[in-house]
Amino acid sequence: MKISIIGSGNVGATAAWHLLQKDFSDIAITDVVAGIAEGKALDMSHAAALLGLKHKISGTSDMSRIKDSDIVVITAGLARKPGMTRLDLLQKNAEIVKGICASIKENAPNSIVIVVTNPLDIMTYLALKITGFSAKKVFGMAGVLDTARFRHYASIASDTPSDKIETNVLGSHGDLMLPLLNYTKINGKPISSVLSKEKIDEIVDKTRNAGAEVVALLQTGSAYYAPAASIAEMAEAIARDSKKALPTCAYLNGEYGLSDLCIGVPCVLGKGGIEKIVELELSAEEKSIMRKCAEEIKQGIKELNL
């Protein structure tokens, strides 16, 4: 299976490295700046040889080299700077994603596309419209990342290993993201029986602001280790046809009472892309938050005249 990653910055290159470590051996990374992807691919090849990994990885600035890819990951775009919101990137990254999607349509028309560029929900919708691909084959990475962040903070608060924490974070990839507390368990127990409401509210707030906190600390970039690991998690579920349920930014057509937008919901991923959208029962408050997320996303879509 050939996996191409468009954008060889920190997120794209680190995702490629994760995939190499998962034993995927046909990976192409691209970048608009000549030499960047080539240099990083060569460096990773040297490291893979040292570690005894399969290492057929190539770098290029030629978009035609994504030809016949099974999975294409879009990470290219401007990153947030301190004080910026994801929506601040809307117009500039839309132009970048439009060009990329035209190339994907031309060179990899049968591929599954995973969008990572921010603002994630709107860029996923844009990619779906520009490629014209099935909604099962164009979706975004955010819920996996946001869920990992929630698990991290819940792990610290409860002094419990993160792999013993079950949760899902849905909604938009922004300040209104929605951790499903009624479905969250710590060591098999409801989170409300383990942590106080004040502590849970603190975890939710930290999760929603985690990306901004990383940006503020780095000053010159945004998160990439966790986003890259999240990309690899989704790509592996597709490539291995694992039928794994992961929170995914998917196009909805009536599910959760929402239509004609892309938003984070639980999805079963396999070789066909999104093989099923899982509809969970939400509380009245959760439904309200999902509607607010949808309104914000649709406003961004409207600004792009889609």
C-alpha positions in Angstrom: 0.0 0.0 0.0 1.4 3.4 -1.0 0.9 6.3 1.4 1.7 9.8 0.3 2.0 12.7 2.7 1.7 16.2 1.3 3.7 18.7 3.4 7.0 17.8 4.8 7.0 20.0 7.8 7.1 18.7 11.4 3.7 17.0 11.2 4.1 15.4 7.8 7.7 14.2 8.3 7.0 12.9 11.8 3.9 11.1 10.5 6.1 9.4 7.9 8.5 8.3 10.5 5.7 6.8 12.6 4.5 4.9 9.6 7.9 3.6 8.8 8.1 2.3 12.4 4.7 0.6 11.9 6.4 -1.4 9.0 4.8 0.5 6.1 7.4 0.5 3.4 6.1 2.5 0.5 5.9 6.1 1.6 6.2 9.3 -0.3 6.5 12.8 1.2 6.2 15.9 -0.8 6.9 19.6 -0.2 6.5 22.7 -2.4 10.1 23.7 -1.4 12.6 21.6 -3.4 15.0 19.7 -1.3 13.0 19.6 2.0 11.1 16.4 1.4 14.1 14.8 -0.3 16.4 15.6 2.6 14.0 14.4 5.3 13.3 11.2 3.3 17.0 10.5 3.0 17.6 11.1 6.7 14.7 8.7 7.6 16.1 6.1 5.3 19.4 6.2 7.1 17.7 5.9 10.5 15.5 3.0 9.2 18.6 1.2 8.1 20.1 1.5 11.5 16.9 0.2 13.1 16.4 -2.6 10.6 13.1 -1.2 9.3 11.8 -1.5 5.8 12.7 1.8 4.3 11.3 2.5 0.9 10.6 6.2 1.5 11.0 8.9 -1.1 10.9 12.7 -1.0 9.9 15.0 -3.9 8.6 18.4 -4.8 6.8 16.9 -7.8 3.2 16.3 -7.0 2.9 13.8 -9.8 4.9 11.4 -7.7 1.8 10.7 -5.5 0.4 8.8 -8.5 -1.4 5.6 -7.6 -1.4 6.3 -3.9 -3.8 4.4 -1.8 -3.8 6.9 1.0 -3.0 10.6 0.7 -2.5 12.7 3.9 -2.7 16.5 3.6 -0.6 18.3 6.2 0.5 21.3 4.1 -0.5 24.7 5.2 0.4 27.5 7.5 0.7 26.7 11.2 -0.7 28.7 14.0 1.3 31.4 15.8 0.8 32.6 19.3 -2.6 34.4 19.7 -4.0 32.9 16.4 -7.1 30.7 16.3 -7.4 27.9 13.8 -10.0 30.0 12.0 -7.4 32.7 11.4 -5.8 30.4 8.9 -9.0 29.9 6.9 -8.4 31.9 3.6 -4.7 31.2 3.2 -4.9 27.5 3.9 -8.0 27.2 1.7 -6.0 28.3 -1.3 -3.2 25.8 -0.5 -5.7 22.9 0.0 -7.5 23.7 -3.2 -4.4 23.3 -5.3 -3.4 20.1 -3.5 -6.8 18.5 -4.0 -6.7 19.3 -7.7 -3.4 17.4 -7.9 -4.9 14.5 -5.9 -7.8 14.3 -8.2 -5.5 14.1 -11.2 -2.8 11.8 -9.8 -4.5 9.6 -7.2 -8.2 9.5 -8.1 -8.8 6.2 -6.2 -7.1 7.3 -3.0 -8.4 7.8 0.5 -7.7 11.3 1.7 -7.0 12.3 5.3 -7.0 16.0 5.9 -4.9 17.5 8.7 -4.6 21.2 7.7 -6.4 23.7 9.9 -9.1 24.8 10.3 -9.7 21.1 10.1 -13.4 20.7 9.8 -13.7 23.3 7.0 -10.7 22.1 5.1 -12.1 18.6 5.2 -15.3 19.9 3.6 -13.3 21.9 1.1 -11.3 18.8 0.1 -14.4 16.7 -0.3 -15.9 19.3 -2.7 -12.8 19.9 -4.7 -11.9 16.2 -5.2 -15.5 15.1 -5.8 -14.6 11.8 -4.1 -17.0 9.8 -2.0 -17.6 11.1 1.5 -16.4 7.7 2.7 -13.0 8.5 1.2 -12.3 12.1 2.4 -12.2 12.8 6.1 -10.2 14.6 8.7 -7.9 13.9 11.6 -8.7 15.7 14.8 -10.8 13.5 17.1 -8.0 11.0 17.6 -5.7 13.8 18.7 -8.2 15.6 20.9 -9.1 12.2 22.5 -5.5 11.5 23.2 -5.1 14.9 24.9 -8.2 14.3 27.1 -6.8 10.9 28.1 -3.5 12.5 29.0 -5.1 15.0 31.3 -7.5 12.4 32.8 -4.5 10.1 33.4 -2.7 12.7 35.4 -5.7 13.8 37.4 -6.6 10.2 38.3 -3.1 8.7 38.5 -4.2 6.1 36.1 -2.3 4.8 33.0 -3.8 6.4 29.9 -4.5 3.0 28.3 -7.0 2.4 31.1 -9.0 5.4 30.1 -11.9 5.1 27.6 -13.3 8.3 26.0 -14.2 10.0 22.8 -13.9 13.7 21.8 -16.4 14.7 19.1 -17.5 18.0 17.5 -15.3 20.6 16.0 -11.5 20.8 16.3 -11.6 24.0 18.3 -12.8 25.6 21.5 -16.2 23.8 21.2 -14.9 20.3 21.0 -17.0 17.9 22.9 -15.6 15.2 25.2 -18.3 12.6 25.8 -18.2 12.4 29.6 -21.1 10.0 29.8 -19.1 7.5 27.7 -15.8 8.1 29.6 -14.5 5.5 31.9 -11.4 5.3 34.1 -10.4 1.7 34.9 -13.9 0.7 33.9 -15.6 3.1 36.2 -17.6 6.2 35.1 -15.3 9.3 35.3 -17.9 11.0 37.5 -17.3 8.4 40.2 -13.5 8.8 40.1 -13.1 12.6 39.7 -14.9 15.6 41.0 -17.0 17.8 38.7 -14.4 20.6 39.2 -11.5 18.4 38.2 -13.5 17.1 35.2 -14.3 20.6 34.1 -10.6 21.4 34.4 -9.7 18.5 32.2 -12.2 19.5 29.5 -10.9 23.0 29.5 -7.2 21.8 29.2 -8.2 19.6 26.3 -9.9 22.3 24.4 -6.9 24.6 24.9 -4.1 22.1 24.5 -3.2 23.1 21.0 -3.0 26.8 21.9 -0.9 26.0 24.9 1.6 24.1 22.8 1.7 27.0 20.3 2.3 29.5 23.1 5.1 27.5 24.6 6.8 26.8 21.3 6.4 30.4 20.0 7.6 29.5 16.5 5.4 26.5 15.6 2.5 24.2 16.7 2.1 20.6 17.9 3.4 17.8 15.8 4.3 14.7 17.7 0.8 14.0 18.8 -0.8 15.0 15.5 1.6 12.8 13.6 0.9 9.8 15.9 -2.8 10.4 15.3 -2.3 10.4 11.5 -0.4 7.1 11.8 -3.2 5.6 13.9 -5.8 6.4 11.3 -3.7 5.3 8.3 -2.9 2.0 10.0 -6.6 1.3 10.7 -7.3 1.8 7.0 -4.3 -0.1 5.6 -4.7 -3.0 8.0 -8.5 -3.0 7.4 -8.9 -3.2 11.2 -12.5 -1.9 11.4 -11.3 0.2 14.3 -13.7 2.8 15.7 -12.0 6.2 15.9 -13.3 9.8 16.2 -13.1 11.2 12.7 -14.0 14.4 11.0 -16.7 13.0 8.6 -19.3 14.3 6.3 -22.8 14.0 7.8 -26.0 13.6 5.9 -28.6 13.5 8.7 -26.5 11.7 11.3 -26.7 13.4 14.7 -29.3 15.7 13.2 -26.7 17.5 11.1 -26.3 17.7 7.4 -23.9 19.0 4.7 -20.8 19.6 6.9 -17.8 17.8 8.2 -17.5 17.3 11.9 -16.0 14.9 14.4 -18.0 11.8 15.1 -17.1 8.1 15.9 -16.4 6.2 12.7 -15.3 2.6 11.8 -12.3 2.8 9.6 -11.2 0.1 7.2 -9.9 -0.4 3.6 -12.9 1.4 2.2 -12.2 4.5 4.4 -15.2 5.3 6.6 -17.1 2.1 6.7 -19.7 3.2 9.2 -20.6 6.3 11.2 -21.5 5.3 14.7 -24.4 7.3 16.2 -24.2 7.6 20.0 -27.0 8.8 22.2 -26.2 12.4 23.3 -27.6 14.4 26.2 -29.5 17.6 25.5 -26.4 19.6 26.5 -24.2 17.6 24.2 -26.6 18.0 21.3 -26.6 21.7 21.9 -22.8 21.9 21.8 -22.8 19.8 18.6 -25.2 22.3 17.0 -23.0 25.2 18.1 -20.0 23.5 16.5 -22.0 23.0 13.4 -23.0 26.6 13.2 -19.3 27.7 13.5 -18.2 25.3 10.9 -21.0 26.3 8.5 -20.0 30.0 8.9 -16.5 29.1 7.8 -17.9 27.2 4.8 -20.0 30.2 3.9 -16.9 32.5 4.1 -15.3 30.3 1.4 -18.4 30.5 -0.8 -18.7 26.7 -1.0 
